[in-house]
Amino acid sequence: MEFGRLITAMVTPFDADGQIDWQTTGQLIDYLIEDQQSDSLVVSGTTGESPTLSDEEKLELFRFAVKHANGRCKIIAGTGSNNTAHSIHLTKEAEAAGVDAVLLVAPYYNRPNQEGLFQHFKAIAEATALPVILYNVEGRTGVNLSVETTLRLAQIDNVVATKDCASTDQLTQIISGAPADFKVYTGDDSATLPALAIGGYGTISVASHIIGAEMKELIQAYTSGNVQEAARMNGRLFPIFKGLFQCPHPVPNPVAVKYALGLKAFSVGGVRLPLVTVNEAEAAFLRNLLV
C-alpha cells in the first residue's frame, strides 16, 4: 500500500471542556488534505495526544477519520503502547474500524531489550492483516530500536515501513539493509531533505500542519532532480521546523503546533494535562515566526 511521501501526524482538536471537537476535527482533516496536501494522516499518535485519549476516544477517532476522509488519503491509526496485549487489542479494533495501517511506537518506560522489542512488534504484526509502520523515537521512549532489530522486523510481510527519529547514520544503515519495498520515513521535520538524500522515502511530520504544501514542494523538487531548489526551500523552512519545538525553549509536542494552527488556520483548542499551553514568551515567539 502506498502512503505517500508526506504524512501528517494529526493533532486532536478539543473544545473548551477538553473533549474532542468533532466539527473541528472534520475541518482539520479537510484542511490537511486539501490545503496542506497530506498524502496520509496518523490519527491518535503522540501529536494527537494519545497518552491522554481513552480507548473509546481513539476508536471513535479512527472511525470518524476513515469516514470523513472518504478515500482522499490513507488513515494510519496509532495503536502502539508499552503493553503488547493491549496494543494487539487496539490494533484489532482499529482494523475493524477500517483504517489503512497502524503506527506502533516502541514500548516506553519498561524499556525492553532488542529481543523484547522484536517479539513485541512481531506479535502485533502477526495479529493483524493491516500494514504496520514501526516508530522509533528514543527521546520519548528511552529505548532505541536498533538497525539490526528493524531489519529483522522488515522481513515480516506486513511490516512495511518505519518512522525513525534516529541519526542519519542509523537511517542510512536501515535503508541499505532493508528490502527494496520497505519505506523509511524520518520523524524529524528538519531531517526531511537529509533523509531523502540518503534514500529515505519521506517524512511523518508535525510542521506539515502549517507548511505542508511547502514541504510537498520541497519533496517534489528533490525527487524530480532539482536539488538546488530543494536545498533553497529547506533553508527557508528550517526556522519553522526548529521553531515549533523551540519557542523559545523546548516545549512538548503538540503544544506549539496547536497554538500555531490558531495563528495560521483555525483554533483546535488547547492540550490536556499534564501538557499546558504556551506561555506568553512562547506565544510571542511563535507569532513572530509565523505571522
N, C-alpha and C positions, 0 to 999 in steps of 0.2 A: 504494500500500500504506500502511496506517495503522500507525504505530509507537507511537502514544500520546503523552501529554504528559510522562510520567515514565520516562526511560530511565536505567538504571544502567550505568555503566562499571565492569564487574565486576573485582575483584581475582582473581589466580590463586593458589589455595591451594598451599602447598608443605609437604612433610613435613620431618622432621628432617635429611634429607640434601639438601634443596634441590631435590627432584624434585616434579613435580606430584602432589598428593594427590587421587586421583580420587574417593575416597569423600567427602571433604570438599567437593570441587567440586560433586558432586551435591547434597549437603546445602545448600550455599550457593545454588545455583540455586533449590532449593525455597524456601528462606528469603526470597530476594529477590522471588520471585513471590508467595508466599502471605502472608508476614508484612509485607514492605515494599512490596508492591503495585506492583512494577515492571511497566510495560507491555512493555518490551523490554530486552534485555541486550546491551551491547557486550562482546565477548569478544576478548581479546588487543589491547586498546587500551593507551594509556600506563599507565592504572591497573592493567592486567593485566600490567605489566612486559614489554611486547612487545619492548623492545630486547634483553632477555636470554633470550627464548624462541627456540628453533630453529624452522625452518620445520616440521619434523616435529611438534614440540610444538604449534605453532599449529594445524596441520591436525587433529591429534587432538582438541584443544580444541573446534574448530568441530564436528567430527563428534559428539563427546560431548555438547556443549551442545544441538545440534539434537535428538539422540535423547532426552536426558533431559528437556528442556523439553516435548517431545511436543505442540507446538502451543499450549501455555499462554501463551507470549509469543513475540515475534519475536526472532531471534538475528541480531545485526549483527556482522560479522567485521571486525576491524581489520587491513586488508591494505595500508595505505599505508606508504611509505618515501621515501627520497630517491633511489631508483633506479627509474625508470619501468618498465623492462623487468621488474625483479623484482616490482614491485607488480602488474603485469599477470599475471605467472605465479601469484602467490599469490592474486590475485582469482579467476582461473580455477579454481584448486584449491578455493577456498572455495565457489565456485558449485557445483562438483561435490559438495562435502560437504553441500550442502542448506541453506546459510544463507539468510536472507531479504534481506539487504542488506550492503553494505560501507561502512565508515567510512575515509576517506582523509585522512590528515594532510598538511598542506602540507610539501613537502620541506625538510628541516633540513640545516644545516651547509653544503651547497653553495649555498643561498640564491639560487635563480633569480629573474630579474626577472618582472614580471607576465605577459609573453608566455610565458615559460618555464613559469610556474605554469599558465596556461591550457592550453598544449599538453600538459603532464604529466597534468592531470586529464582532459582530453578524450580522450587516448589510452587511459587506463584505462577510462573510461566506455564508449568505443566497443568495448572488448574483452570486455564482459560484458553479459548481459541483466539483471543484478541492479540494483535501485535503488542509487544512490550518494549518500552523505552526505558533504559536504565537512567538513573540520575545520581551522579557523583558530585557531592558538594561538601568537602571535608570541613570547611569553615563553619558549617552548620551542624554537621553530624558527628564530627570528631573522629571520623574514620575515612580513609582513602580507599576507594575501590580500585585496586591496582590494575596495571596493564594486563598482567597475566590472568587475573580473575575476569576482567572484562572480555578478554579474548576467549576464555573458556565459555563464558556465557553466550558469546556471539555465535557459538556453534549450535545453540538451541534454535530450532526452526523459527519460533515466533519471537525471539529476542532480536529485534530488527535495528535498534539504534541506541545511542547513548547521548545523554545531555551531561557533559563533563565540564566542571569548573576548574580542573587541574591545569598544570602548566602546559605550555606549548610542547615541551619535551614529551610529556605523557600523551598528549593528543597525537603527536607525531608517531609514537610507537603503536598506539591503538590503530591509527589509520593504516600504518604499514603492515600490521599483522592480521587485521580483520578480514573476513570475507568481502568480496567486492561489493556486495549489495548491502553491507552493514553501514548505516549512516552515523556519522559523528557530528553532533551539534555542540557548539560552545554554549555554556550557560552564563557567560560573561559578555555583556554588550560590547565593552571596549575591545574584546578579543575577536570580534566578528571578522574583520578583514584578515588579521593574522591566521585565524583558523581556516579561512578559505584558502589562504596562500599555501598552507601545508596539506591541503586535500580534504579539509573538513567540508561538510555539506551545507551548513547553515547555522542559525542561532535560534535558541529558545530565549526570548527577550522580555525584559521589563520596559526598556526605553521605547519599544515599539508602540506602547500606548500613546506616546507623544510624538515620536518621529518615525513611525513605522514606514510611511510612504518614502521618506528619505533613505531609510535603511534598505528598503526594497530596491531603490535606485542604485545604492552602493553595491549591493549584491549583484544586480544585473550588469552593472558596469564591469565588475571584476570578471564575472562568468562569461561576458561577451568579449573579453580581452582588452578592455580599456582600463588597464591597471592604474595609469596615472590619474584618471578621473576618480576611480575608486579611492585612491590614496588622498586626493584632494577632499573628497566628501568625508572620509574618515576623520581627517584633521578638523573639519568644520563641526562634525557631530561629537567629537571626542569630549569636549567640555560637558555636554549633556549626559553622555554615557557615565562619566565620573560624577557629575554634579548630583544626579538622582540618588547617589549613595553617600555623598559627602556634602552636606548642606547646612552649615559649613563644616560640621563634624559628622562622623559616621552615624547614620540612622538606620534602623531596621527596615528592611523591605516588608510591606509596601507603603510605609508611611509617606515618603516623599512623592511617589508616583500618584498616590491618591490625591494629595494636595495639588500636584501639578495638573492632573486631569481637570480639577476645578478651575484652574487658570486658563487651560487651553481648549477645553471642550465643554464639559458639564460636571456637576458635582456627583461623586459616587459615595458621598458620606465619609464618615470617619473610620477609625480602626477599633477593633475590640481589644480590651485589656487582655494581656499585660502590655500591649502596644499603646502608645499615646501619640497624638497628632503632633505635627511640627510645632516648635516654639517660635517666638517672634523673630529671632535671628535667622532661623532656618527658613521661615516663610519669606523673609526679605531676600535671602539668598536665591531662593527658587524664583521669586518674581523677577529679580534682576537677570537671572539666567534665561528665563523663558518668555518674558513679556516684552 
